[in-house]
Amino acid sequence: MSETIELLNKRVSIRKYKGDPVPEDLVAQILRAAFRAPTSSNIQSYSVIVVDDPDTREQLKVVTAGQQHVVEAPVFLAFCADLTRIEHVMAQRGHTIRDNNMEIGLVSSIDASLVGMAAYMAAESVGLKGVMIGAVRNDAAATARILGLPDQVYCVFGLCLGWADEAPPQKPRMDYSTMVHYERHGTLRDNRDLGQTLDAYDADLARHYTDTGRVTTSDSWSHDMDKKFDPQLRDNLRRELKSQGFDFR
Ligand SMILES: Cc1cc2nc3c(=O)[nH]c(=O)nc-3n(C[C@H](O)[C@H](O)[C@H](O)COP(=O)(O)O)c2cc1C
């Protein structure tokens, strides 16, 4: 159909990499392409930190609860929401973005995410594989300290990249017809109710986890979501982001 659609259809997160390095100019080309991603009102409110230093990687591994690929991936990129450039020009005009509202926090996070996904796909297009690392937000303040992030910058997620040294099967997704609604939310093209579709997905995912040797329950996805969000995940994040200058008020 198209190379991009094919890449997406085959895509899977990869967490084990060969030792072969990724040339610095290839990383630069990937990032240059990613910076062509759309950006809300052209605000370009992101920065990317290329993290090579093994000590820094070790520290990030601690924040990410011991994720070994954070240390071992040939490339680690930290995608940050960054309001410093906007603050700079506003300060020159006697204004400030301080006490910023929800909108700027969201658009800068979306901007950073779009650039991160664009970089990920650009990397895939040259045969690199990777995995995004949201666990940098386990302790956003520690990540900010480790990466030297100033006020008004926070790390939205990291991205490990390298040449794959594993070929795991794809994790099943929910049915197309569960995700796509017509005209109004809830208007699906088949008549199954939400409970039925989620039961079917739980069974699919449980089979996938069992086949790949991972412990699971018969209500796999439902069980995982319930466990993940009750008690609430990263409940201190709002305070940590506020201390980085993101009010989300
Ligand atoms: C924003 C974001 C953060 C993620 N954080 C992590 C992470 O910290 N560690 C990890 O191993 N995988 C992480 N992942 C990968 C997801 O677990 C993975 O995409 C999901 O389980 C689906 O698997 P697949 O990508 O192989 O299809 C993250 C993905 C996204 C989009």
Ligand as a Chemical Component Dictionary entry (heavy atoms), coordinates in Angstrom:
data_LIG
# 
_chem_comp.id                   LIG 
_chem_comp.type                 NON-POLYMER 
_chem_comp.pdbx_formal_charge   0 
_chem_comp.three_letter_code    LIG 
# 
loop_
_chem_comp_atom.comp_id 
_chem_comp_atom.atom_id 
_chem_comp_atom.alt_atom_id 
_chem_comp_atom.type_symbol 
_chem_comp_atom.charge 
_chem_comp_atom.model_Cartn_x 
_chem_comp_atom.model_Cartn_y 
_chem_comp_atom.model_Cartn_z 
_chem_comp_atom.pdbx_ordinal 
LIG C1  C1  C 0 4.218 7.459  25.895 1  
LIG C2  C2  C 0 4.689 6.023  25.995 2  
LIG C3  C3  C 0 5.438 5.644  27.081 3  
LIG C4  C4  C 0 5.922 4.326  27.174 4  
LIG N1  N1  N 0 6.712 3.993  28.231 5  
LIG C5  C5  C 0 7.304 2.774  28.255 6  
LIG C6  C6  C 0 8.273 2.477  29.249 7  
LIG O1  O1  O 0 8.578 3.271  30.132 8  
LIG N2  N2  N 0 8.873 1.251  29.194 9  
LIG C7  C7  C 0 8.580 0.334  28.222 10 
LIG O2  O2  O 0 9.190 -0.740 28.227 11 
LIG N3  N3  N 0 7.656 0.577  27.271 12 
LIG C8  C8  C 0 7.025 1.783  27.257 13 
LIG N4  N4  N 0 6.130 2.096  26.261 14 
LIG C9  C9  C 0 5.815 1.091  25.236 15 
LIG C10 C10 C 0 4.428 0.490  25.455 16 
LIG O3  O3  O 0 4.454 -0.361 26.568 17 
LIG C11 C11 C 0 4.015 -0.264 24.191 18 
LIG O4  O4  O 0 3.941 0.645  23.111 19 
LIG C12 C12 C 0 2.675 -0.962 24.371 20 
LIG O5  O5  O 0 2.735 -1.938 25.365 21 
LIG C13 C13 C 0 2.222 -1.633 23.071 22 
LIG O6  O6  O 0 3.220 -2.526 22.626 23 
LIG P1  P1  P 0 3.865 -2.360 21.167 24 
LIG O7  O7  O 0 4.455 -0.977 21.078 25 
LIG O8  O8  O 0 4.919 -3.417 21.052 26 
LIG O9  O9  O 0 2.768 -2.537 20.182 27 
LIG C14 C14 C 0 5.611 3.373  26.162 28 
LIG C15 C15 C 0 4.824 3.781  25.076 29 
LIG C16 C16 C 0 4.368 5.087  24.992 30 
LIG C17 C17 C 0 3.541 5.496  23.799 31 
# 
loop_
_chem_comp_bond.comp_id 
_chem_comp_bond.atom_id_1 
_chem_comp_bond.atom_id_2 
_chem_comp_bond.value_order 
_chem_comp_bond.pdbx_ordinal 
LIG C1  C2  SING 1  
LIG C2  C3  SING 2  
LIG C2  C16 DOUB 3  
LIG C3  C4  DOUB 4  
LIG C4  N1  SING 5  
LIG C4  C14 SING 6  
LIG N1  C5  DOUB 7  
LIG C5  C6  SING 8  
LIG C5  C8  SING 9  
LIG C6  O1  DOUB 10 
LIG C6  N2  SING 11 
LIG N2  C7  SING 12 
LIG C7  O2  DOUB 13 
LIG C7  N3  SING 14 
LIG N3  C8  DOUB 15 
LIG C8  N4  SING 16 
LIG N4  C9  SING 17 
LIG N4  C14 SING 18 
LIG C9  C10 SING 19 
LIG C10 O3  SING 20 
LIG C10 C11 SING 21 
LIG C11 O4  SING 22 
LIG C11 C12 SING 23 
LIG C12 O5  SING 24 
LIG C12 C13 SING 25 
LIG C13 O6  SING 26 
LIG O6  P1  SING 27 
LIG P1  O7  DOUB 28 
LIG P1  O8  SING 29 
LIG P1  O9  SING 30 
LIG C14 C15 DOUB 31 
LIG C15 C16 SING 32 
LIG C16 C17 SING 33 
# 
